[in-house]
Amino acid sequence: MTQNEMFADARRSMVLLVAVVMLFSSTAAWWWGESSFANFSSAALGRMGLVMGAIWIAWPSLRRPAAWFPAAVPVIGIVALMILAAQPRLIFAVLPAAGMLMALTVVVKVFRRK
């Protein structure tokens, strides 16, 4: 086992520990809290704990990129999200356009290999 693999395992264990602590804290705030701040804290900690748990589950796949995924697809997705964040009413124009651009990049990558 290399040193990078050992650190990756330690980071994955740390993510699990943080997720468990957040979920436990969320449960404690929900159980013993009676104020609106306790409700807010419980909800926030629960959501963050669930996200950290999902990251812990997905950690091995995050370590290697998908080779079949064209490099332009994440860029197109981020640009589409930025446009939708600025103008949410454009969803019916942006989503089909982004989908067609992503499909086009996949087709270009397939034909470029041959």
C-alpha positions in Angstrom: 0.0 0.0 0.0 1.5 3.3 -1.0 1.5 6.4 1.1 -1.2 8.1 -1.1 -3.5 5.1 -0.6 -3.0 5.3 3.1 -3.9 9.0 3.2 -6.9 8.3 1.0 -8.1 5.6 3.4 -7.6 8.0 6.3 -9.6 10.7 4.6 -12.4 8.3 3.8 -12.5 7.3 7.5 -12.5 10.9 8.5 -15.5 11.6 6.2 -17.3 8.7 7.8 -16.5 10.0 11.3 -17.8 13.5 10.4 -21.0 12.0 8.9 -21.7 9.9 12.0 -21.0 12.9 14.3 -23.3 15.2 12.3 -26.1 12.7 12.2 -25.8 12.0 15.9 -25.7 15.8 16.6 -28.8 16.2 14.4 -30.6 13.5 16.3 -29.6 15.1 19.7 -30.7 18.6 18.6 -34.0 17.2 17.4 -34.6 15.1 20.6 -33.7 17.7 23.2 -34.2 21.0 21.4 -37.4 22.9 21.6 -36.5 26.2 20.0 -36.6 27.2 16.3 -32.8 27.2 16.3 -32.7 23.6 17.5 -35.1 22.7 14.6 -32.9 24.6 12.1 -29.7 23.0 13.5 -31.2 19.5 13.4 -32.3 19.9 9.8 -28.9 21.4 8.7 -26.8 18.9 10.5 -28.9 16.0 9.2 -28.6 17.1 5.6 -24.9 17.7 5.9 -24.5 14.3 7.6 -26.4 12.6 4.7 -24.2 14.4 2.1 -21.0 13.3 3.9 -22.4 9.8 4.1 -23.0 9.8 0.4 -19.5 11.1 -0.2 -18.1 8.3 2.0 -20.1 5.7 -0.1 -18.9 7.2 -3.4 -15.3 7.8 -2.4 -13.8 4.9 -4.4 -15.5 6.1 -7.6 -14.4 9.7 -7.0 -10.8 8.6 -7.1 -10.9 7.6 -10.8 -12.5 9.7 -13.6 -14.9 8.1 -16.0 -12.9 7.5 -19.2 -16.0 7.4 -21.4 -17.1 10.9 -20.2 -16.0 13.7 -22.6 -14.2 16.6 -21.0 -16.7 19.2 -22.3 -19.8 17.6 -20.6 -19.0 19.0 -17.1 -18.2 22.4 -18.6 -21.5 22.5 -20.4 -23.3 21.4 -17.3 -21.7 24.1 -15.2 -22.5 26.8 -17.8 -26.1 25.6 -17.9 -26.4 25.8 -14.1 -24.9 29.3 -14.1 -27.4 30.4 -16.7 -30.3 28.8 -14.8 -29.1 30.5 -11.6 -29.2 33.9 -13.2 -32.5 33.3 -15.2 -34.5 30.3 -13.9 -37.2 31.0 -16.5 -34.9 29.9 -19.3 -35.1 26.3 -18.1 -37.1 25.2 -21.1 -34.5 26.6 -23.5 -31.3 25.8 -21.6 -31.9 22.1 -20.7 -32.6 20.9 -24.3 -29.7 23.0 -25.6 -27.3 21.6 -22.9 -28.5 18.1 -23.6 -28.0 18.4 -27.4 -24.5 19.9 -26.8 -23.6 17.0 -24.4 -24.9 14.5 -26.9 -22.9 16.1 -29.7 -19.7 16.0 -27.6 -20.3 12.2 -27.0 -20.8 11.6 -30.8 -17.7 13.6 -31.7 -15.6 11.6 -29.2 -16.9 8.3 -30.6 -16.1 9.3 -34.2 -12.7 10.8 -33.2 -11.5 7.4 -31.8 -12.0 5.6 -35.1 
